[in-house]
């Protein structure tokens, strides 16, 4: 039996027949002929789903996440799970107790995170493949950029999160990766839309994402705060080159200001860690995942399991998140971060009244080497997300598309649009890809 035949056999065995499943869908749906990989924090029926953490070892979901069920219903073949930073805690996909994925363009460099496995597989797959991935603060855009593939992070609420092992509920967004803009757009259309299992999904009209247009007449804004200091000049050169090519196709270019960008990193990490500390409290070794011999009282057992099952980075984020929610500190940190988030949303809304799409580097540098990453302090890890956390805080859609190379490594152009306007970002991304 061939590998593909075996995958089809397993897919049929574990197929979750719910409201999205369709009899005899194989060979007839929009994803017919496509292999679908799934990030480890998205549940797949009958397949161990750990979110990259030892504390969930042995957890085998009895159900499919909605995005997985929708993929199956359109003929997609689920081929397995892809590695990630533990619970999404990382930018380099090195915060994992399992094998670290290697950048396909240079194995001494990071794939980016936390969806590093999804980006790596998408880049090297020599068959029709699309990847289910997930972003909290840039976990789709970063690895897609560093591995040279297309990544779409949709509007918050556009795609159901039912079946996602959460990190930060108000920030988590399931999205896609693919080799081309059209494949990514096709897959986004498959997994988007209302879901009876998730009340946070928007019921707004959903366009056909594959019907992309030209950039002629498109208004593109360049945020000043996303260029200059901190951005590798070679990366900036590639980004400007792609923007100028869009201008040559009829787009108009203008500079914009997003003044609250400098506060976005602090706001993001306070909010994300506060929500993470709450979400991870349920992993106690009693109902699922890592279990140990029961000794002592509940607190002793709970502490023993979490000490063994969680990494240093996970513990760091739990402690920081718990601190920001404590009485006496909640007003000073958490509530203030929420107010800053509102200001960031207002910034984006203001500029989108004047332009259709924002264009900027996806990441300030190309994928760093592992020996460089090993020298970084935790705060330097966090600062690498400076260009992606603000749009994630605002919940707007983003597309990263390869736009060139610097030092032999891929550079991504980040295209951001107003809420529910994924199609505009995709129009611009297709224009870049066609160059």
SULGI-V590185 format. One record per residue. RES is the residue in one small letter. SS is DSSP state (@ for helix, = for strand, . for the rest). PSI is psi in radians with two decimals (NA if undefined). OMEGA is omega in whole degrees, 0 to 359 (* if undefined). Layout:
RES|SS|PSI|OMEGA  RES|SS|PSI|OMEGA
This chain:
x|.|2.28|180  x|.|2.85|179  x|@|-0.76|181  x|@|-0.70|178  x|@|-0.68|179  x|@|-0.71|178  x|@|-0.74|179  x|@|-0.67|179  x|@|-0.78|179  x|@|-0.67|180  x|@|-0.74|179  x|@|-0.66|182  x|@|-0.72|186  x|.|0.22|183  x|.|2.25|183  x|.|1.86|184  x|.|1.54|177  x|.|-2.76|185  x|.|-0.36|183  x|.|-0.30|184  x|.|2.66|181  x|.|2.29|181  x|.|2.46|176  x|.|0.70|182  x|.|-0.45|183  x|.|2.26|178  x|.|-0.03|184  x|.|-0.31|187  x|.|-3.14|180  x|.|-0.43|181  x|.|0.29|179  x|.|2.22|180  x|.|-0.07|180  x|.|2.35|168  x|=|2.42|182  x|=|2.08|173  x|=|2.69|187  x|=|2.21|177  x|=|2.54|190  x|.|-0.25|179  x|.|0.19|175  x|=|2.20|189  x|.|2.36|174  x|=|2.21|183  x|.|2.24|175  x|.|0.04|181  x|=|2.26|180  x|=|2.26|182  x|.|1.90|190  x|.|-0.15|186  x|.|0.53|178  x|.|0.34|185  x|.|2.45|177  x|@|-0.44|184  x|@|-0.27|178  x|@|0.24|178  x|.|2.31|180  x|.|-0.10|180  x|.|2.05|180  x|=|1.85|184  x|.|2.47|175  x|.|0.27|184  x|.|2.84|172  x|.|2.49|167  x|.|2.69|181  x|@|-0.73|181  x|@|-0.55|177  x|@|-0.78|179  x|@|-0.71|179  x|@|-0.65|178  x|@|-0.77|178  x|@|-0.72|184  x|@|-0.41|179  x|.|0.31|173  x|.|0.04|179  x|.|2.49|178  x|=|2.02|179  x|=|2.03|185  x|=|-0.15|177  x|=|-3.08|182  x|=|2.64|177  x|=|2.55|185  x|.|2.83|184  x|.|2.91|167  x|.|2.56|182  x|@|2.08|181  x|@|0.20|182  x|@|0.23|184  x|.|1.34|177  x|.|2.83|180  x|.|-0.26|187  x|.|0.00|184  x|.|0.63|174  x|.|-0.16|178  x|.|1.19|182  x|.|2.48|175  x|.|-0.03|183  x|.|-2.95|183  x|.|2.39|178  x|.|2.23|179  x|.|2.59|182  x|=|2.47|181  x|=|2.20|183  x|.|-0.30|179  x|.|-0.36|178  x|=|1.84|185  x|=|-0.11|176  x|=|0.07|182  x|=|2.80|181  x|=|2.63|171  x|.|-0.31|191  x|.|2.86|182  x|.|3.08|5  x|.|-0.09|181  x|.|0.78|185  x|@|-0.68|179  x|@|-0.69|179  x|@|-0.75|181  x|@|-0.75|180  x|@|-0.85|181  x|@|-0.72|179  x|@|-0.68|182  x|@|-0.62|187  x|@|-0.26|184  x|.|2.22|177  x|.|0.49|177  x|.|2.95|179  x|.|2.07|186  x|=|2.44|170  x|=|2.67|186  x|=|2.30|169  x|=|2.12|180  x|=|-3.08|185  x|=|2.55|181  x|=|2.45|172  x|.|-0.75|178  x|.|0.29|181  x|.|0.28|187  x|.|-0.10|170  x|.|-0.85|184  x|@|-0.81|183  x|@|-1.03|182  x|@|-0.58|177  x|@|-0.74|179  x|@|-0.85|185  x|@|-0.39|178  x|@|-0.07|175  x|.|0.69|177  x|.|3.07|179  x|=|2.32|177  x|=|2.35|178  x|=|2.14|171  x|=|1.90|188  x|.|3.05|172  x|.|2.44|176  x|.|2.17|181  x|.|-0.12|179  x|.|-0.57|182  x|=|2.37|180  x|.|2.43|175  x|.|0.15|180  x|.|2.16|183  x|.|0.04|176  x|=|2.31|173  x|.|1.84|195  x|.|2.70|174  x|.|-1.11|178  x|.|1.88|191  x|.|-0.63|184  x|.|-0.02|183  x|.|-0.48|185  x|.|2.34|176  x|=|2.22|174  x|=|2.32|180  x|=|-2.77|188  x|=|2.79|169  x|=|2.59|178  x|=|2.98|179  x|.|-0.58|184  x|.|2.80|180  x|@|-0.73|182  x|@|-0.68|178  x|@|-0.73|179  x|@|-0.72|179  x|@|-0.72|178  x|@|-0.82|183  x|@|-0.66|177  x|@|-0.72|178  x|@|-0.60|180  x|@|-0.77|188  x|@|-0.15|182  x|=|2.95|173  x|.|2.98|183  x|.|2.70|179  x|.|2.18|182  x|.|-0.28|181  x|.|-0.18|184  x|.|1.89|183  x|.|-0.18|180  x|.|-0.07|180  x|.|2.36|181  x|.|2.54|179  x|.|0.31|182  x|.|2.76|178  x|.|2.41|180  x|.|2.01|181  x|.|2.96|172  x|.|1.83|185  x|.|-0.38|182  x|.|-0.20|181  x|.|1.21|182  x|.|2.61|181  x|.|-2.92|181  x|.|3.01|179  x|.|0.04|179  x|.|2.10|181  x|.|-0.10|180  x|.|2.43|178  x|=|2.03|183  x|=|2.23|179  x|=|2.49|178  x|=|1.91|180  x|=|2.13|183  x|@|-0.64|185  x|@|-0.19|183  x|@|0.05|180  x|.|2.87|178  x|.|-2.25|186  x|.|2.26|178  x|.|-0.27|180  x|.|2.23|178  x|.|2.20|180  x|@|-0.57|179  x|@|-0.63|176  x|@|-0.81|181  x|@|-0.67|179  x|@|-0.77|179  x|@|-0.70|180  x|@|-0.82|180  x|@|-0.63|178  x|@|-0.75|179  x|@|-0.67|179  x|@|-0.72|179  x|@|-0.60|177  x|@|-0.65|175  x|@|-0.65|178  x|@|-0.66|180  x|@|-0.31|178  x|.|0.07|176  x|.|-0.03|178  x|.|2.63|175  x|=|2.50|186  x|=|2.34|176  x|=|2.60|179  x|=|2.52|180  x|=|2.87|175  x|.|2.34|174  x|.|1.40|192  x|.|-0.40|181  x|.|0.10|179  x|@|-0.68|184  x|@|-0.30|179  x|@|-0.08|189  x|@|-0.67|183  x|@|-0.80|179  x|@|-0.80|180  x|@|-0.81|182  x|@|-0.87|186  x|@|-0.53|175  x|@|-0.84|181  x|@|-0.84|183  x|@|-0.75|181  x|@|-0.61|177  x|@|-0.77|179  x|@|-0.63|179  x|@|-0.72|181  x|@|-0.58|177  x|@|-0.81|183  x|@|-0.64|184  x|@|-0.13|180  x|@|-0.39|183  x|@|-0.21|182  x|.|1.62|187  x|.|-0.01|180  x|.|0.33|181  x|.|-0.74|187  x|.|-0.63|183  x|.|2.92|179  x|.|-2.72|184  x|.|2.25|177  x|.|2.63|181  x|.|2.88|177  x|.|2.29|183  x|.|1.99|179  x|.|2.49|180  x|.|-2.91|180  x|.|-3.11|184  x|@|-0.81|183  x|@|-0.67|180  x|@|-0.76|179  x|@|-0.78|180  x|@|-0.80|181  x|@|-0.67|182  x|@|-0.76|181  x|@|-0.77|182  x|@|-0.56|175  x|@|-0.73|181  x|@|-0.65|190  x|@|-0.32|183  x|.|2.51|181  x|.|2.99|177  x|@|-0.68|181  x|@|-0.71|178  x|@|-0.74|179  x|@|-0.68|179  x|@|-0.78|182  x|@|-0.60|177  x|@|-0.77|182  x|@|-0.78|179  x|@|-0.72|179  x|@|-0.70|178  x|@|-0.66|179  x|@|-0.79|184  x|@|-0.26|179  x|@|-0.07|183  x|.|2.63|175  x|.|2.32|181  x|.|-0.39|179  x|.|-0.31|183  x|@|-0.81|180  x|@|-0.69|185  x|@|-0.53|185  x|@|-1.13|189  x|@|-0.90|182  x|@|-0.61|177  x|@|-0.68|178  x|@|-0.65|178  x|@|-0.64|178  x|@|-0.70|177  x|@|-0.69|178  x|@|-0.73|178  x|@|-0.72|178  x|@|-0.68|179  x|@|-0.74|177  x|@|-0.75|179  x|@|-0.68|177  x|@|-0.86|181  x|@|-0.75|180  x|@|-0.67|181  x|@|-0.81|183  x|@|-0.51|181  x|.|-0.09|171  x|.|-0.33|184  x|.|-0.40|184  x|.|2.95|179  x|.|-0.68|186  x|=|2.47|170  x|=|2.44|180  x|=|2.35|183  x|=|2.94|172  x|=|2.49|176  x|.|-0.84|178  x|.|2.63|183  x|.|-0.32|181  x|.|2.93|171  x|.|2.99|183  x|.|2.16|181  x|.|2.78|176  x|=|2.69|181  x|@|-0.59|179  x|@|-0.48|175  x|@|-0.72|181  x|@|-0.65|182  x|.|-0.39|182  x|.|-0.14|185  x|.|2.50|172  x|.|2.77|179  x|@|-0.70|182  x|@|-0.54|178  x|@|-0.54|173  x|@|-0.82|184  x|@|-0.64|184  x|@|-0.33|180  x|.|-0.33|182  x|.|0.21|189  x|.|-0.55|184  x|.|-0.17|185  x|.|-0.34|185  x|@|-0.60|182  x|@|-0.89|177  x|@|-0.53|176  x|@|-0.70|176  x|@|-0.66|181  x|@|-0.28|179  x|.|0.33|182  x|.|2.79|179  x|.|2.59|181  x|=|2.51|173  x|=|2.26|171  x|=|2.36|184  x|=|2.42|179  x|=|2.35|182  x|=|0.14|180  x|=|-2.90|181  x|=|2.63|172  x|=|2.23|184  x|.|0.59|178  x|.|0.12|181  x|=|2.63|183  x|=|2.57|173  x|=|2.37|180  x|=|2.46|172  x|=|2.21|182  x|=|2.14|181  x|=|2.06|186  x|=|2.46|181  x|=|2.98|179  x|.|2.86|181  x|.|2.32|176  x|.|0.22|180  x|.|0.71|177  x|@|-0.64|185  x|@|-0.57|179  x|@|-0.77|178  x|@|-0.63|179  x|@|-0.65|176  x|@|-0.84|181  x|@|-0.69|180  x|@|-0.71|178  x|@|-0.67|177  x|@|-0.71|177  x|@|-0.80|182  x|@|-0.68|181  x|@|-0.30|176  x|.|NA|*
